[in-house]
């Protein structure tokens, strides 16, 4: 009984926050509703016994991605009224994607109602004493170790590329020359003039 109540609570709050993410006029409020949706999705994953995915949702998506979205939205001066003005231009493409996603959901529900899929013949049984996190870690660092390291290298290359593009040398950049500033004498920077009374200053 408590499991069903928790499921409907998390699911209802997640659907509500997802809808408010789309319909909110303030982009900062949209990001905050998105964070709430991630938290409720993590609660649903915990009910399903997927602790690893729940931790990923909280640590990675809420702690990094959503906070990054929030900082970008708050720091950039974006005219969201101008962005919403072109909504009708992409209405056709958006409608096609919405119909395709709705069709996928209907097909998934139909397949699920047809009967459970026998996965025991295609997956290795996991002992009851082994948690999901321990089982996933054992697979990542044994069978899929090279693929896991390759994914880390891809992320490393992307990070290095972003740093290089950010700190590239600009041609119109006027660099500071400390040696010329140190070698400059006071008589080169100032001029003593005996200015007579009643005469303007000559520059």
VEXFIBA-683887 format. One record per atom (N, C-alpha, C): z, x, y; residue in three letters. Coordinates in steps of 0.2 Angstrom, whole numbers, plus 2048, in hexadecimal, padded with zeros to 3 digits. Atoms other than C-alpha are relative to their C-alpha. Layout:
N
ZXYala/...
END
This chain:
203
8008047FAunk/800800800unk/800804806unk/7FF7FC7FAunk/80580E80Cunk/7F9804801unk/8067FD7FFunk/7F5817808unk/7FA7FC803unk/8058057FDunk/7EA80880Cunk/8017FF807unk/7FE8007F9unk/7F380681Cunk/7FE806804unk/8027FA7FDunk/7F1818821unk/7F8801800unk/8087FF800unk/7DE81881Cunk/7FD7FB806unk/8038057FBunk/7DA808827unk/803802807unk/7FE7FE7FAunk/7E580F835unk/7FC806803unk/8047FA7FEunk/7DC820835unk/7F97FE801unk/807802800unk/7CB818832unk/7FF7FC807unk/8018047FAunk/7CD80B840unk/801804807unk/8007FC7FAunk/7D381884Dunk/7FA805801unk/8067FB800unk/7C5824848unk/7FA7FC803unk/8058047FDunk/7B881684Bunk/8007FE807unk/7FF8027F9unk/7C081185Bunk/7FF806805unk/8017FA7FCunk/7C1823862unk/7F9802800unk/8077FE800unk/7AF82685Cunk/7FC7FC805unk/8038047FBunk/7A9817866unk/801802807unk/7FE7FE7F9unk/7B381C875unk/7FD807802unk/8047FA7FEunk/7AB82D874unk/7F97FF803unk/8078017FEunk/79A826876unk/8007FC807unk/8008047FAunk/79E819883unk/804802806unk/7FC7FE7FBunk/7AA82288Eunk/7FC803806unk/8047FE7FAunk/7A38258A0unk/802807802unk/7FE7F97FEunk/7AD8358A3unk/7FF8047FAunk/8017FB806unk/7A8844898unk/8068037FDunk/7FA7FD802unk/7B984B898unk/8047FB7FBunk/7FD805805unk/7C083A890unk/7FC8007FAunk/803800807unk/7B283B883unk/8028057FCunk/7FE7FA804unk/7B784C87Dunk/8077FF7FEunk/7FA802803unk/7C984687Cunk/8007FB7FBunk/801805805unk/7C4837872unk/7FD8037FAunk/8037FC806unk/7BA843867unk/8058037FCunk/7FA7FC803unk/7CA84D864unk/8047FB7FCunk/7FC805803unk/7D383D85Funk/7FC7FE7F9unk/803801806unk/7C5839853unk/8008057FAunk/7FF7FA804unk/7C684A84Bunk/8078007FCunk/7F9800803unk/7D9848848unk/8007FA7FBunk/800805804unk/7D6837840unk/7FC8017FAunk/8047FE805unk/7C883E835unk/8048057FBunk/7FB7FB803unk/7D584C830unk/8057FC7FCunk/7FC805804unk/7E183E82Bunk/7FD7FD7FAunk/804803806unk/7D4836820unk/7FF8057FAunk/8017FA805unk/7D0847817unk/8078017FDunk/7F97FF804unk/7E3849813unk/8017FA7FBunk/7FF805805unk/7E383880Bunk/7FB8007FAunk/8057FE805unk/7D483D801unk/8028067FBunk/7FE7FA804unk/7DD84D7FBunk/7FC806802unk/8047FB7FDunk/7D1858805unk/804804805unk/7FC7FD7FBunk/7DE86380Eunk/7FC805804unk/8047FB7FDunk/7D1871811unk/7FC7FD806unk/8058037FBunk/7C586581Bunk/8057FE806unk/7FC8027FBunk/7D485E824unk/802805805unk/7FE7FA7FCunk/7DA86F82Aunk/7FA803804unk/8067FE7FCunk/7C887382Funk/7FF7FC806unk/8018047FAunk/7C786483Aunk/805801805unk/7FB7FF7FBunk/7D7868843unk/7FF807803unk/8007F97FEunk/7D587B844unk/7FA801804unk/8067FE7FDunk/7C387D847unk/7FD7FB805unk/8048057FCunk/7BC86D84Eunk/8057FE806unk/7FC8027FAunk/7CB868859unk/802806804unk/7FD7FA7FDunk/7D287985Cunk/7FB805804unk/8057FC7FEunk/7C1881860unk/7FA7FD804unk/8068037FDunk/7B2876862unk/8017FB805unk/7FF8067FBunk/7B986786Bunk/803803806unk/7FD7FD7FAunk/7C4872877unk/7FA804804unk/8057FD7FDunk/7B487C87Aunk/7FC7FB804unk/8038067FDunk/7AB86C87Eunk/8037FE807unk/7FC8027FAunk/7B986788Aunk/800805806unk/8007FB7FBunk/7B9878893unk/7F9800803unk/8068007FDunk/7A6877895unk/7FF7FA805unk/8018067FCunk/7A686589Bunk/804801807unk/7FC8007FAunk/7B48698A8unk/7FD806805unk/8027FA7FCunk/7AC87A8AEunk/7F97FF803unk/8078017FDunk/79A8758B0unk/7FF7FA804unk/8018067FBunk/79486A8BFunk/7FA7FD7FDunk/806804803unk/78985E8B5unk/8007F9803unk/8018067FDunk/78284F8BDunk/7FF7FB7FAunk/801805806unk/7858428AFunk/7FD7FA802unk/8048067FEunk/77E8348B9unk/7F9801800unk/8087FE801unk/76D83D8B9unk/7FE8007F9unk/8017FF808unk/76F8408A6unk/7FF7F97FEunk/800807803unk/77282D8A3unk/7FA7FC803unk/8068047FDunk/7638288AEunk/7FA8017FBunk/8067FF805unk/75782F8A0unk/8027FD7FAunk/7FE803806unk/75F824893unk/7FA7FC7FDunk/805804803unk/751818891unk/7FA8047FEunk/8067FC802unk/74482688Funk/8018027F8unk/7FF7FE807unk/74C82B87Eunk/8037FA7FCunk/7FD806804unk/751819879unk/7FC7FF7F9unk/804801806unk/74281886Cunk/8028057FBunk/7FE7FB805unk/747829863unk/8077FE7FEunk/7F9801802unk/759824863unk/8017FA7FCunk/800806804unk/75581385Cunk/7FE8027F9unk/8037FE806unk/74B81B84Eunk/8068047FCunk/7FA7FC803unk/75A82784Aunk/8057FB7FEunk/7FB804802unk/76681984Aunk/7FE7FC7FAunk/802804806unk/75C80E83Eunk/8008057FAunk/8007FB805unk/75A81E833unk/8078017FDunk/7F97FF802unk/76D821833unk/8037FA7FDunk/7FD807803unk/77180E82Funk/7FD7FF7F9unk/803800806unk/76480F821unk/8048047FBunk/7FC7FB805unk/76D81E819unk/8077FD7FFunk/7F9802801unk/77E81681Bunk/7FF7FA7FBunk/801806805unk/777806812unk/7FF8037F9unk/8017FD807unk/770811804unk/8068037FDunk/7FA7FD803unk/78081A802unk/8057FB7FDunk/7FC805802unk/78A80A801unk/7FD7FD7F9unk/803803806unk/77E8037F4unk/8008057FAunk/7FF7FB806unk/77F8137E9unk/8078007FEunk/7F8800802unk/7928137EAunk/8027F97FCunk/7FE806803unk/7938017E5unk/7FC7FF7F9unk/803800807unk/7878047D6unk/8048037FBunk/7FC7FD805unk/79480E7CDunk/802807802unk/7FE7F97FFunk/79D81E7CDunk/7FB8057FDunk/8047FB802unk/79382E7CBunk/8048057FBunk/7FC7FC805unk/7988397BCunk/7FF807802unk/8007F97FEunk/79C84A7C4unk/8038057FBunk/7FC7FB804unk/7A68517B6unk/7FB8047FCunk/8057FC804unk/7968577ADunk/7FD806804unk/8037FB7FCunk/7918617BCunk/805804804unk/7FB7FC7FCunk/7A18687C3unk/8068027FBunk/7FA7FD804unk/7AF8737BCunk/8067FC801unk/7FA8047FFunk/7BF86A7B9unk/805805803unk/7FB7FC7FCunk/7CD8707C5unk/8077FE7FDunk/7F9802802unk/7DF8717BEunk/8047FC805unk/7FC8047FBunk/7EB8657C6unk/805804804unk/7FB7FC7FCunk/7F78737CBunk/7FC804805unk/8047FD7FBunk/7E987B7D5unk/7FE7FC806unk/8028047FAunk/7E78747E7unk/7F9801802unk/8078007FDunk/7D78717F0unk/7FE807804unk/8017FA7FCunk/7D98807FCunk/8008067FBunk/8007FA804unk/7DD88C7EEunk/7F98007FCunk/806800804unk/7CE8867E4unk/7FA802804unk/8057FE7FBunk/7C28877F3unk/800808801unk/7FF7F87FFunk/7C98997F7unk/7FE8047FAunk/8027FC806unk/7C689F7E5unk/7F98007FFunk/807800800unk/7B48997E6unk/7FD804805unk/8037FD7FAunk/7B18A07F7unk/8008087FFunk/7FF7F9800unk/7B88B17F3unk/7FE8037F9unk/8037FD807unk/7B08B37E1unk/7F97FE7FFunk/807802801unk/7A08A97DEunk/7FC800806unk/8048017F9unk/79B8A67F0unk/802806805unk/7FD7FB7FBunk/7A28B77F7unk/7FA802805unk/8057FD7FCunk/7918BE7FDunk/7FD7FB805unk/8038057FCunk/78B8AD804unk/8057FF806unk/7FB8017FBunk/79C8AC80Dunk/7FF806805unk/8017FA7FCunk/79A8BE814unk/7FA7FF804unk/8068017FCunk/7888BA819unk/8017FB806unk/7FE8057FBunk/78E8AB823unk/804803806unk/7FC7FC7FBunk/79B8B682Cunk/7FB805804unk/8057FB7FDunk/78D8C3830unk/7FC7FC805unk/8048047FCunk/7828B5837unk/8047FE807unk/7FC8027FBunk/7908AF842unk/802806805unk/7FF7FA7FCunk/7948C1848unk/7FA802804unk/8067FE7FDunk/7828C484Cunk/7FF7FB806unk/8008057FAunk/7828B4857unk/805801805unk/7FB7FE7FAunk/7928B9860unk/7FE806804unk/8027F97FCunk/78B8CB864unk/7FA7FE804unk/8068027FCunk/77A8C386Aunk/8037FC806unk/7FD8037FAunk/7848B7875unk/803805805unk/7FD7FB7FCunk/78E8C687Cunk/7FB804804unk/8057FC7FDunk/77E8D087Funk/7FC7FC805unk/8048047FBunk/7758C2888unk/8047FE806unk/7FC8017FAunk/7848BF893unk/801806804unk/7FF7FA7FCunk/7868D1898unk/7FA804801unk/8067FC7FFunk/7748D689Aunk/800802807unk/8017FD7F9unk/76F8E18A9unk/7FB7FC804unk/8058047FCunk/7678D78B7unk/7FD805805unk/8047FC7FCunk/7598DF8C1unk/802800808unk/7FE8017F9unk/75F8D88D2unk/808801801unk/7F97FF7FFunk/7718DD8CFunk/801807804unk/7FE7FA7FCunk/7788E98DCunk/8078037FDunk/7FA7FD803unk/7848F48D3unk/804804805unk/7FB7FD7FBunk/7938FC8DCunk/7FF8087FEunk/8007F9801unk/79190F8DEunk/806803803unk/7F97FE7FEunk/7A39168DFunk/7FF807803unk/8007F97FEunk/79D9288E2unk/7FE800808unk/8028007F9unk/7949248F2unk/8057FD805unk/7FA8027FBunk/7A391A8F9unk/805805801unk/7FB7FB7FFunk/7AF9288F5unk/7FD806805unk/8037FA7FBunk/7A39358FEunk/7FF7FE807unk/8028037F9unk/7A192A90Dunk/806803805unk/7FB7FD7FBunk/7AA93291Dunk/8017FB805unk/7FE8057FBunk/7B392892Aunk/7FB800806unk/8048007FAunk/7A792E938unk/7F97FD7FEunk/806804801unk/79892792Eunk/8007F9800unk/7FF807800unk/79F91692Eunk/8027FD806unk/7FE8027FAunk/7A691593Funk/7FD804806unk/8027FC7FAunk/7A191A951unk/8047FE806unk/7FC8017FAunk/7AC91D960unk/7FC800806unk/8048027FAunk/7A5916970unk/8047FF806unk/7FC8027FAunk/7AC917981unk/7FC7FB804unk/8038067FEunk/7A7906986unk/8027FF808unk/7FE8017F8unk/7A690499Aunk/8027F8801unk/7FE8077FEunk/7AD8F49A2unk/7FA7FD803unk/8068047FDunk/7A18E69A6unk/7FA8017FCunk/8067FF803unk/7948EC99Aunk/8017FD7F9unk/7FF803806unk/7908E398Aunk/8008057FAunk/7FF7FB805unk/7928EB979unk/7F98007FDunk/8077FE803unk/7828F3971unk/8018017F9unk/8007FF808unk/7808F195Eunk/7FB8047FEunk/
END
